[in-house]
Amino acid sequence: MFEKILIANRGEIALRIHRACKEMGIATVAVHSTADEEAMHVRLADESVCIGPPPAKESYLNIPAILAACEITGADAVHPGYGFLSENAHFAEILGHHGIRFIGPSPEHIRLMGDKIAAKQIARKLNLPLVPGSEGAVKDVAEALDFAKRVNYPVLVKAAAGGGGRGMKVVRRAPEMAGAMSAAAAEAKAAFGDGTLYLEKYLNKPRHIEVQLLGDPQGRAIHLGERDCSLQRRHQKILEEAPSPALNEKDRERIGRLAARAATKLGYIGAGTMEFLYTEEGFFFIEMNTRLQVEHPVTEMITGVNMVREQIMIAAGASSGIKQRDIRQRGHAVECRINAENARTFLPSPGEVRAFHPPGGFGVRVDSSVYEGYRIPAFYDSMIGKLIIHGQNRTECLMRLRWALKEFVIEGVDTTIPLFQELLEEADIINGNYDIHWLESWIAKRQDNPQNGDAA
Ligand code: ADP
């Protein structure tokens, strides 16, 4: 087993990993930018190393500085968390060259799934159903128009290197195609250095259903059930739940088995997630994420499996021995992403947290790195924590969530807590009756209705 793990991340996920290490008797190293000197992950870790100035490019994405931090502290493994370098195959490879273990899948699998066009080609070979899409990259507007004519509008222009919803544009009519393609290519080029595009049929009212997978060192993959992440704003998840209120037992079994079988055929080792869109016509694979997901706690809450511990075990070459038949889903879990943002305008709200009182009690989990007096820097993602609730069933879970949100005190900055409070009054949310477009239309309606407080 590893003796010392360097955590190449910040915020709540750095803490989450630190805690798993401590349970396992492993020492931790935090890395941080100069903006994060006072951050909780730095305070809690056994050792810490400053790796650069505030911009992520110069610190949390600075591979030479992170390598140097490994050398200085003698860390024998690195956990990348999510975001930052977690899906950087080059980083995983370089660590390997230095005899440091990357806690994640092989560089080959990261690279393969990082190119969404290649990923879809592999998925086809693995018998996973796909959204009707272009055969590989589209070269020009003429080719794109041709595709759109065949599958009918609307279509979605997507970036091969995409992530976080960037480089994605809906095209509803032919005249919009050229503009959408150049905008998507420019966005993808700026964000990922690669403007390669492909097309998909734009599905009307799908749900986003993803399957959590774990591949053991012998290459046998199991699934830990699905998560429903359909509540999204700008293709970004806001609230996630497990199990999905939209699936029956048969479909749940089917997609889990299909994904696990595909991961086994792939020889995938480590934690990964296959994402699907789900309609009456069935499941459609969209991508695979080769890392821990933000929303992994909902799976932990209903299965009792500590995902980070499993990742560490697998990276160390040990299998914890969990078999598919050991995985049982108990009750229901929901996660709310608490962002330092205005709940109506969604404008970021960095600054000093003057009061912080998280909720507690049975079935209530708060994964957050915030404390009273903490200054949320403006340089990074606005997510400052996650509220995760478990209940015996969905009704109990939502009831408990309402009270936990009411108890949650964060003063000094705006947060998305009031957004969730409003959402939990909506019949569609209470009934689990929402698709990936639901939240956007709800927000649009809310803005049109001055009674809802926008006029103030
Ligand atoms: P990213 O890697 O940027 O997150 P994804 O391919 O995972 O991109 O898609 C993100 C979200 O965009 C999905 O969860 C879904 O809401 C929406 N989306 C993706 N593909 C389609 C599609 N073909 N039709 C409709 N919505 C889609």
Residues whose N, C-alpha, C, O or C-beta is under 5 A from the ligand:
A	BS01	ADP	V131 L156 G162 G163 G164 G165 R166 E200 K201 Y202 L203 H208 H235 I286 E287 I436
